[in-house]
Amino acid sequence: MKIGLALEGGGVRGLAHISVLETLDDLGIKPSIIAGTSMGAIIGALYASGMSGKEIREHISRNLILKDDTWRDIVAKKSHLLKLVKAFSAEIPRGGFINTQGFFEYLFSEIRKKTFEELEIPLLVIAADYWTSEEVVFERGKLLPALQASVAVPGVFAPVSIAGKVLIDGSVVNLVPYDHLLERADFTIAVDVSKVRNPGKKEIPGALESVLGAFSIMQASALAEKMKIRKPDIYVQTEIQGIRMLDFGKTEEVFLQAKPAMDLLKKQLKGLTI
């Protein structure tokens, strides 16, 4: 049976996809095809390159200072952290956006996969054409430019120009791209790591948070409409609260909050013959 796995964006919340991959690994289930948007595209690419869920977690953890890290842990990570800082220290392009070129070159330096064709698992990367408002799906050619385009969050990361198109974050047009897998897999698993909103809160958000929050509301509405037409076989919703898109200091909390959804996913998958 061909398993299709769709991974949403969500910034740091997208690291919860690692827990999904670890769960699949524990059960001996290997996706036959992966579709990813934004952070989901990054995690999907790492996995499609041949890394296990555990290896991806270790790879990411080496490049972040975690809450429980001692000074010895930080010293041990020094070389990785310096490379990461250098990767983000490139010239900021016109418009004040962050250029992600160096970051991606560093993140994938240990993997040495340059094209989609080199990946061990077929991968679809979703981006959006800024000027035509159309969805753009990458599955051939150079990998890194496609990933840069998929994570180009409006107002944060620089748009990417590929083949005459100005591309931005794929979440704008397709938050959880499971629809691309329905005809290419026998069984689909879609993972939604959207931030859970708190109707009881009254404070006014900051400028960046209000922009990103507005995008989140529109994305959730579009996903709800798509789900009315056709749902994936398994829909995983992590229900992560209190973690903003760029809160990379809360990585461990992401994994902790994702655990109930992983326990449910494991039960759902154990009850199936795949």
N, C-alpha and C positions, 0 to 999 in steps of 0.2 A: 504493500500500500504506500502511495506517495503522500508524504506529509508536507503541507505548506505552512510556513510560519511567518506571520506578519507582526512587525515590531514598530510601535509608535515612537514619536520623538519625545519631547518632554524635558529636554535638558538633563540636569542631574538625576531627575526621576527616572530617566531612561536607563540608568544603571541597574534598575530592577530587572531589566531583560537578562542580565547575567544570572540572576536567580532562576529565571525560567529555563535558561540553557543548562544550568547545573541540574535542575529537576529532570529535564529530558535525558541528560547524560546518565543520571542515577538509574533511570528506568530503561536505559539502553535504546532510546528512541532518537533517531537521527532524521532531521528534516531533509526532504529531497529538494526543496527550493525555499528561499527566504526573500521576503519583500520588506524593505525598511525605509522609514522616513526620519530624517534628521539624526538624533542620537540612536534611534533604532537602526538606521543605516550603518552607523559606525560599529555598533555592537554586532550587527549582522555580518558585516564585512570581516571583522576579526574572527568570528566563528566560522564563516565560510572559507577563511584562509587555512583552516585546519586546527585552530586553537580550541581547547575544550572550555566549558564554562568556568571551571576552576582556574585555568591558565589565564583567561581574560580578567578574572577578578584580581589575580596576583599582578598582572600586567598593569592594570589601572591603579591598584593600591600602591605600586612602586612610585607612581607619579603624583601622589596626593599625600598631604599630611593629615592623618586621621586623628580622631578625637582622643583615642587611647595611646597614641604613639608616645614613647618615652624619648628623651633626648638622644639616647643611643639609637633608637629607630630612625630618628630624623637624620642623625649623622650618617647612618648606613644608607639612607636614601639620597644623600647630598648630591651625588653625581647625576642621578636621575632628575632631581629637582632643578639643578642648575641648567641642565639641557632643556627642561620644560620652560623655564623662565626665558632662556635664550630664544626658544622657538616662538614665544609670544612677544619678543622684543623687536621684531622686524618693524620697518617703517609703517606707520599708520597711513593708509591711503586717503586720498581726497574724500571728504565727507565725514571723517572722524570715526569710521568703522574699524573694528579689529580685523586684521588680516590673519586668516587661519592657515596660510600656506606652510609656514614653518612648523606649526603644531602638528599638522597631518603628516608631514614628512618625518617628524620625530616619532609620532605615535605608531606609524607603520614601518619604521626603520628595521625593527626586529623581525618583521614578517616577510619582507622582500617579495610581496605580491604587487605587481604594477598594473595588471589588467584584470578585467572581469573573467577573461578566458583562463587565467591561471588559478582561479579559485577552485576549491574542492567541491563546493556546493553552489549551484546557480543562484545568483543574487540580483534582485531588482532594487534600484535606488531611485527614490522619488524626489523630484524637485519641481519648482513652479516657474514658468516664464513670466517675468514681471510685467512685460508690455502686452502680452496677449492673454494673460490670466489663465493659460492652459497648463495642464499637468504634463510634465516631461519625465519619461521613464528611461533610466539608463540600465543596460544589461550587457553592453559590449564596449570594448575599448578601454581607455585609461580609467583606473579606479579612483585615484585621489581627486581629480577635478570634479567628478560626479558627487563624491562625498562632501567636498567643500560646498558645492551648490546646494545639496540637500540640507545642510545645517546653517545656511546663511539667514539666520533669524533677522527679520527686518528691524533696522535700528540698532542692531548689536554687531553682527558680523557682515563683512563686505559682500555684496552680491558678486556672483561669478559669471564671467562671460565665456560661453562655450558655443562654438559653431555659429557665431552671430547672434546668440540669444543671451539675454541678461537674466540670470537665474537666481532664485531665492529659495528659502526653506520650503521643502515639500509639504510640511504640515499645513501650509496655507490652503492647499488644494486637496490633500488626502492625508488625514491624520493617522489612520490605521489602515494601510493599503492591502487589506485581505482580499478585496475584490479582484486584484490582479492574479490571485492564486486559485480562485474558484474553478477555473477551467483547466488549470495546470497541475492540480493535486487532487487526490481522492478524499483528503481530510484536511481541514484548515483550522489552525489555532491562531487567534488574534489576541494581541496583548495591548491593553490600554493602560497607560501610566499617568493619565491626566490627574491634575491636582484636584482634590476634593474641596469644593467651595464651602464656606461656613456662612450660612444665611444670617447667623446671629451677630456677625462682626459689623461694626459701624464706622471704623476709622477710614479715612480717605487714603487710598494708596498713593505711593510716589509716582513720578512721571513714568519711569521704565516699567514699574510693576503694573500700572494702569494700562499701558500699551500691550504688554504681554498678556495681561489678564483678559483684555478685550479680544485678542486673538484666540485665547483659550475658549472663551464663550462661543465665538463663531465656529470654531473647530468642533466643539462638542455638539453644537446644533446640527452641523453638516453630517457628523458621524451618526447621530440619532436618526436622521432621515435615511441614511444609507442602510442602517440596520433594519428599518421597516421593510425594505425591499428584499434583502437577503442577508441572513446572518451567517457567521462562520460556524463551524461545528462546535468549537470551544471558544468562548469569549472570556479572557482573563482580565479582570479589572483589579488593580492593586490598591486603589483607594488610599493614596498617599496624601497626608494632610500636613500643612504647615511648612512645606518645603518649596521654595521658589525655584524657577528654572535654572538659575545660576548659583544656587546654594551648594557649591562643591565641598564645603566644609561639613556637610551633613550626609556624606556618603553612607556611613554605617547606619544612620537612621532610615535611609531609603531601603536598605536590605532588611532591616528589622520590621518596618511597616509592610514590606512586601511578603513577609513570611506566611500570614494567613491565606493569602491568595495562592501561594505555592503549595500549601498543604491541600487546599481544595483542588488545585490542578492535578496534583499527584493522585488524589482519589478518583478524579474524572478519568484520568488516563489508565489507571489500573483496572477500571471497569470496562475497558475497551480491548478489542483484539486488533492490534496495529502491527 
